[in-house]
Amino acid sequence: LLKQAIDLYAELFGEEPEVKAIHAGLECGILKGKKPELDILSFGPTIRGAHSPTERLHIETVTPFWRFLRELLARM
């Protein structure tokens, strides 16, 4: 799944995605602990100050996220 997502991102946006483990991946870790056979990936639009009164969504990242999600699901 990760390779498929990386390849698709590069195809759609002309650059390699940034791949890293961050706090936002916490739920993936919990699911993987319960079902180790799952292939799990977490991604989304850019959010700053998550879970705080200053949480902000970068609106310009929503359309590319939605385009990527739709195409990834269509190819599965």
N, C-alpha and C positions, 0 to 999 in steps of 0.2 A: 504494500500500500504506500509506504513512504517513497519508494522509487517511482511509482506511478505518479504520485503527487508532485515530486520534484520535477520529473520530466514534463508533466502538464504545465506546471507553473512557468518553467523555462520557455515552453512553446507559446504560452499565452502572453507572457510579459517580457520575453527577451532577456531574462536574467535568472540566475539561480536564486532560489528562496533562501532565506536565513533559517537554518535548522538548528534548534537548540532546545534543551530541557529547561523549563522555567516553572514558576509556581502555578501558572495557569494550566499546567499539565497534571496537576494533582489528581483530578478525577480520572484521568487515563491510568495513572498508577494504581489507583484503587480498583478499577475495573480489571486491569491486567493481573493484579494480585488474586482476584477471585476467578478469573478465566484466562489463564496464561496462554491459551491457544489463540486468543484474539489478536488481530493486527489492528493497532489503535493509532490514531493520528488526531491531534488537536490543532486547530487553526481558526483564525477569525480576523475581523477588522481590528485596527489599532485602537486600543483603549489605554488611557493614562490615568493614574490615580485610582485604580480599581478598588471597589469596596470602601470608598471614602467620600466625604462630602464634596471633594473636588474631582470626582470621577468624570472623565470626558471621553467621548467617542470622536475619533477623527472621521468626520463625515465622508471625506474624499476616499477613504479606504473601504467603504461599504460596497460600492459598485464592483470594484475588482474582486473583493471577497465573494460576492454573490455570483459573479461570472465564473470564478474558479470552482465554487461549490457545485453549481449546476453542471458544469462540464465534467467534473470528477465523477459525480453520480451517474451522469449519462454514459460514461465509459465503463462503468462497473458491470 
